[in-house]
Amino acid sequence: MARARSNRSHNVASLKRALAEKEALLAEKEALLIERDRVIAVRDAELYAKTLQIEHLKAQLAVLRRTRFGRSSEKLDREIEQLELILGELEEGVAENSERAARAQDAERGERAKRRDRKPLGRKPLPDHLPRERVLHEAPPACTSCSGTVLRKIGEDVTEVLEYVPSFFKVLEHVRPKLSCRACAAIMQAPLPSFPIERGRAGAGLLAHVIVSKYADALPLYRQGVIYERAGVELDRSTMADWVGSMAALIDPLYEAIGTHVRRGAVLFADDTTVPVLAPGKGRTETGRLWVIVRDEGSWCGSAPPAAFYRYSRDRKAEQAEALLGVCRGFLHADGYAGFNGLYEVDPKRGEPRLVEVACWSHTRRKVYDVHVETGAPLAKEALERIAELFAIEAGINGRSPTERVAVRQVESVPRLVDLERFLRAALREISAKSTLARAIRYALSRWDALTHYTSDGRLEMTNNAAERAIRPLVLGRKNYLFAGSDSGGVRAAKMYTLIETAKLNGLDPEAYLRDIIACIADHPINRIDELLPWTWKAVADKLAA
């Protein structure tokens, strides 16, 4: 009897422990659900606030348009362009966040196919005058329910996607015949292929064209809408903004993969440029920055493919340089920006600097050239001639191995650099310390060690021109855009420029590359993202062409 009582006590204790564990587990799950609901509520509130802002700006835009039709005004046109750009940036941001949230929910619930099959209401039909091309997706040859082979067609579903090919639009009709099995009446049909945007009617070619037109050709979305309207196709700016935002979310893994590849380089080039950013509510613009780091080993026959990685920041503080280059090791070609100085300091753990500064002779020459143009000073002219001799040596060894390059520099460049330093120091004693030429000479002498580093390693360059070339498209875009509509717009620009400029560095047509990537990246395994990098895609394309 005592044993039975003991067993009951033991069982009761076990049940209490199990109950306590279940309660703890339920409490943990409940906390997770509460946190998820909180995150969803915050995200919904942000989207709602952006939606209200979009509607408010649309109302302002409508008022300005009515005013413009009443009288001509360049100021009004500029205000309208500003609002068009702000709306485009906001709509891109909403689309990007929505795409991320939808994909996260799909991954959690496994409802990708279900979401794709839902058809939104109230959509305009695609223009009838556009040529149509049928893409037939054949159903399986046998019934998957009973293995019967006697199938009969009972209908078909047609999904229209608006596609773009150079010079004209066309409509792709994805036709999926419906077949029924005579043996068991099961219905067979090929699945709908994956599209770049779920429930969207933009094909990969059209999406690539809109992106390249905006970023590579500096055509804002509202201007593109005017161009497409001439072809008889009405594409609202807000629609294209949704597309760009969705693509920005889609290419995130590819953007990060290119950044990882660039940062692994032992020899890098860096530069940055200003981007005027609208400050809503302040009635003015603020200054953001777009940074670029380039890895290009072509001049010394390096094996790594070239790539350019861009990053946006709101300011030019030193921590931005740290965020861009903090993990890099090796040599950095850059201008005299003080924010890089922390990267050149000796790392106590390694006993050497993280990055060795390689200064740019193009910057140095430019300062002397400006003095020569303004004053015609003979000393400035002689300095330019001496620097020209150094550039001529570099032109002769471009594309040769590092060993050959450094050998030529030691024999030909080093003696000329020694003479040039003597000449500059002597010139500095002959002219006024406050003159522009004196300032240009002091700029060179204060960076002399960094300016002469290139003679000690055949992998280094005399200039930072690789980064300056990568910045040039941004300068053109800045002139055409006037500004970026928001910080998130700057981040999207960094992503798009990374893919476009890296494709160009690898000898690719960026539109053709993006067209292929956009067509498949949504379903591509994340652990095989390297297969979509521009140089990998180029190798496959070259193989197919051969």
N, C-alpha and C positions, 0 to 999 in steps of 0.2 A: 504493500500500500504506500509506503514511504517512497519506493522507487517510482511508482506511477505519478505520485505528487511531484517528484523531482523532474520526471519527463515532461509533465505538463508545464512546469515552471520554465524548463529549458525551451519548450516549443513557444511559449508565450514571449520569452525574451527574443527568440529568433524572429518571430513575427513582428515584434516591436522594432527590431533592428532593420528588417526588410522594409517595414512601413516608413521608418525614418529616412532610409536611403531613397525610397521612391519620392518622398516629400521633398527631399533635397534636390533630386533630379528635376522634379516638376517645378520647383522654385527657380532652378537654374534656367530651364527652358522658358519659364514665364518671363524671367529677366531679359533673356535674349529676344523674346517676342516684343517686349516693351521697348527695348533699344531699337529693334528694327522698325517698329511703328514710329518711334521718334525720328529716326533718320528719314523715313518716307515722308513724314509730316513736314520736316524741314525742307526736303527737296520739293515737295508739292508747293510749299509756301514760296520758295524761290522762283519756281516756274510760274506761279500765279502772279508774283510781283513783276516778273519780266513780261508776262502776257499783258498786264495792265500798262506797263511802260510802252510796249509795242503799239497798243491801241491808242494811247495818248499821242505818240509820235506820228502815227498814221493820220490822226485828226489834224495835227499841226501841218503835216505835209499837204493834206487836202486844202487847207486854208491858204497856204503859200501858193499852191498851184492855181487856185482861183484868182488870187491876187496877181500872179504873173500874167495870166491871160488878159487882165485888164490893162497892164502897163509893162513895158520892157524894163528890166532892171538886172544888171550884172550881180548886184548884191543879193537879190532874191534868188537868182540862179544858183549862186554859191550856197545860200542857206538850204535850198532844196537838195543840192548835192550832199550837203552835210547830213541832212535828215535821212536821205536815201542810204547813205553809208552806215549811219548808226543803226537803222532798222535792219539792214542786211547783217551786221555783226550780231545784233541781239537775236535775230531769228536763227542764225547759224549756231549760236550758243545754246538756244533752246533745243534745236534739233540734235546737237551733239550730246547734251545731257539726257535727252529722251532716248536716244539710240543706246547709250551706255546702260541706262536703267532697264530698257526693254530686253537687252541682251543678257543682263544679269538675272532678270526674272526668268528668261527662257532657260538659262543654264540651270537655274534652281528648280524649275518646274518641268523642264523637258517639253515645252510647248511650242517649239520653233515652227513645226509644220502647221500647227493649229493657227498660230498668229498669221502665217503667210496666207492661209486660205480665206481669212476674213476679208471681205471686199468693202472698202469705205464707200459711203454714199455721197451723192451730190457732186460727182466729178464730171468735168466737161469731157465729152467724147474727143478722141484724137482726130485731127482734121482728115476729112475724107480724101482730099486732093493729094495727100502724101503717098508715095509708092509703098507697097506692102510686100514683105518677103515672108513666106511661110517657113517656119522651122518645125519639122515634124518629129515628135517624140513618140516612137512606136511603143505600144503596150507589149507586155511579155508575150512570147509565142504560145505559152500554155497557161492554163488556169492554175493559179497558185493555191486554190482551195481544194481542187480534186484532181489536178494534173490532166484535166481534159484538154484536148487539142482542137476541138471544134468550137471556134469563137466567131461571133457575128457582131458587126458594128451596129451600135444602137444610138450613136451620137458622138459629139466631141465638144470639148471646152476650148475656147480661144482666149488667150490672155495677151493683151496688147502692151508692148513696151516701146516707148519712144526712144529711138536710137539716133546717133549722129555719126555720119561719115563725112570726111572733108568735103566741103562745098555744098552739101545738101543733107536734108533730113530724110529718114525713112521710118516706117513702122514695121517692127518684127512681130509677126503673128505666131505665137507659140501654140501649135495645134496638137492636141492630145486626143486621139480617137478613143472612144469608149467601146469596148467589146464585151459581149456577154457570152458565157459558156453555155452551150446547148445542153450539156450534161447536168449541170447543177445550178444554172442561172446566175452564177457569180459574175460580177462586173469587173473587167480588167481595164486599167488605164495607166499610162506612164506617169510617174510623179512630175510635178511642176519643178523645173530647174530652179536653183537658187539664184536670186537676183541681188544686186548690190545693196538695194534698199528694200526692206520688207514692205510689201504692198505699194511699192513705188513703181512708176512707169518710166523711169530714166534708165537707159541702158548704160553699160560700162563706158562705151565710146563717148556718149553725151556727157557723162559725169567727168570723164578725163578732159574733154574739151573745155568745159566750163571752168575747171580748176586751172588748167594751163593758161587759158585766156585771162583769168583774173590775176594769177601770180607771175607767170612767165611773160605774158604780154601786157600786163598792167591795165587790164580792162575791167573796171568795177562791174558788179552784177547788173546794175540798172542800165549801164550802157550796152551790155551784152543783150539784155532784153530788147532794146531798140533794134539791134542788129538782127536778132532772130525773128522779130516781128516782120521785117522786110521779106523773110522767107515764108511768111504766112503762118508762123507758129508763135502763139502767144505763151510766153513763159514769164510768169511774174517773178519779180525780184525775190519775194518771200519764198517762193517755191525753190528757186536756185539756192537761196540761203540755207534752206532745209537740207538740200543735197550736200552742200559744202560742209555743213556741220556734221552730218552723218558720216561723211567720208573722213573727216578729221578724227572722229572717234574710232573709225574702222582701222586706220593706218597707225594707230598708237604703237603696236608691237614692232612694226617695221621701222618707225621713227626711232624708237629706243635701240633697236638692233644696229642701225647705222651709227648712232651716237656711241655705242659700245665699241664698234669697229674703229671709229676715228680716234677715240681716246686711248686705244691700245698702241697707237703709233708712237715711235720713238722720236720722230721729227714732225712737228706740227706748225701750222700757221694760224694766227688769230687776229681778228679785227672786229670792230663794231661800228654801228652807225645809228644816228638818231631816228626816231619815229615819232612824229607828233601824234598824240593820243587824245581823243576828245574826252573832256571831263564833264559828263552830264550834270546839269544844274549849276555849273560854274560859269558857263558862257564863254569858255576859252579852251585851249588845248594845253596839255602837259607833255613833257618829253619822255618817251620811253626809249629803250635801246633794243636793237636786234644784234646779237653776237653771232660770230661764225668761227668755227675751228675747221681747218682743212687738213686732210692727210693726202698728200700727193707725192709719190715716190718716182714718178716718171722721169724726172731729170737725171736720176742716178741709177736707173734700171732696177728699182726696187720691185719686189714681187707682189706687194699688197695693192689691191685695187684702190683707186682714188675715191674720196668721198668728202662731202661737206656737211657739217652738222650745225644747225642754227638753234639759237635759244633766245627767248624774249625775256626782258626784265623791265621793271618800272623805273629803275634808276641805274647809275653807273658806279655804285659803291663797290669797294674791294670784295665784299662777300659774293658779288655776282661773278667776278672772275674766279673766285674759289669754287663756286658751284659749277662753273663751266669746265674748269681745268684741274680741280683739286686732286683727282685720281690719276692725272697724267704724269708720266715720267719721261725725261729725255731732254729735247731741245725745243724751244718755242721761239718762232719768228714773230715779232710783234713790234708795234710802235712804242713810244716812250711812255705809255699810260702807267701812272703810278700805282694803280690798283693791282698790277701784275707783280709788284715788287715783293710781296709776301711769298709768292711762288718761287722766287729766285733765291730766297734765304736758305741757309744750310739747315737740313733736317737733322736734329740732334741724334735721332735713332740710326740714321744711315750715314751720317758724317759727310753728306754732300747735298747740294740743292736738289729739290724735286725737279725743277726745270732750269735749264741753262739758257740765259737770254741770248738771242741772236737778233741784233738790231738791223734795221732796214736801210740800205743805201739809197733807195728811191726817195724815202722821206728826207734824208740828209741832202741829197742832190737838189730836191725840189726847193728847199729853203735857199740854197745858193743861187739856183736858177731865177727865183723871184727877185733876188737882189740884182742879178745881172740884167734882167728885163727892165727893172725900174731905174737903175743908175748907170748901167753899162760899165761898171767898174772892171778894170783890167785884171785885178786880183781874182774877182769872181769868175771871169772868163777862163783864167788859167786853172783855177780849181775845177771847173766843169770839164776842161779838157783832160785833166789828170784822172778824174773819176770816170770819164768816158773810156779811157784805156782799160780800166778795171772791168767795166761792163763788156768790152770787146773780148777780153780773155774768157769771161763766163760764156759768151755766145759760142766760142770755139769748143768748149768742153761739155756743153749741154748734151745729155743723153749718154754720156760715157760712164764707166764704172766709178765707184767712190775712190778706189785706189788711184786710178788715172787722174781723176779730178784734183785730188789733194796734192798729187805730185806736181802737176802743172802749176797749181796755185803757189806752192812753196818756191818754185823756181821763178815764176813770172809775177805773181800778185804781191807776195810779201815784200820784195824790194821796193815796189812802187808804193805800197802802203807806208813803208818807213819814210820814203821821200815825201809823200803827201803829208804825213803828220808834221815833219819838219817845216814844210812849206806853210802849213796852216798856223803853226805856232809863231813862225816868223812874221806872217801877215798880220797876226793879232797884235803884234807889237808896233806895227806901222800905221794902224788905223785907229779911229776913235772907238773907245770902249762902248760908247752908246749907239754906234751905228748898227744898221740892220745886218750888214755883213759880219760884224763882230758877233752879233747874236747867233747868226747861222753857224759861224765857225765854232763858237763855244758849245752849241748844240752837238756838233760832231765830236769835238774833243772830249766832252763829258761822257760820251757813250763809246769811246774808242775801243775798249776791250770787247764790248758786245758787237761792234761793227766789224771787228777783225776775227771773230770766232769762226766764221765760215771757212777760213783758210786752213783750219786744223782738222776738219772732218769733211770728207767728200760727199757726205749725205746732205750737208747744209747748203743753203742758198744765200746769195748776196742780198736778196730783197724779200719782202713780204708780199710780193705781187700775187701769189696764189690766193691769199685771203682777200686782197683788194679786188681781184676779179670776181670772187664769190660775193662781195658786197655790192658790186655794181648793179645787178638786177634790182636790188632793194632800193637803190637810189632812184632808179627810173620809176619803180612803183610808187615811191614816196611822192614824186612829182605829179604823177597822174591821180593818185588817191587823195592828195592833199594831207591825209592823216589816216590813222587807224581808228576804227570806231570804238574800240574798247581794248582792255588788257587781254581779254580772251581772244579777241581778233588778232592781237600780236602773237599769241601762242599758236593759233591756227596757222598764221603766216609762217612761223618758224617750222612747223611740221611740213607744210607744203613745199616751201623752198628747199628743205632738206632732201625730199624725194626728187624734186625737179632738177636741182643743181647737181645732185649726185648722179642722176641719170645722164645729164649732159657731160659730166666729167668722164663717164665711161663710154662716151660716143654714142649714146642712145637718143632716139627721139622721145622726149619725156611724155608726149601724149600717147604714143604707141605703148610705152612701158606702163603708164598708169592705166591705160585701157585694159591690158592683160591682167595687171595686178588687182584692179578693182573687181574684175569679173570673177576672181577666184578666192580673194583673201577672206571673205566672210566664212567660208567653209574650210579654210586651210588650217591644219593643226598648228597650234601655237608653238609646239616644240620643234617645228620644222620651218619656222619663219625665215631662216637663212636662205631657203630655196627661192624666196621672193626678192632677195636683195638685187639691186640693179646689175651687178657684175655676174651673178649666178644666172639671172634671166638672160643676160646677153650671151653667155656661153651656150645656153639651150637654144636661143634664137639663131646663133651662128651655126650650130650643129644642124638644126632643121633646114636652114638655108642651103647648107652644103649638100 
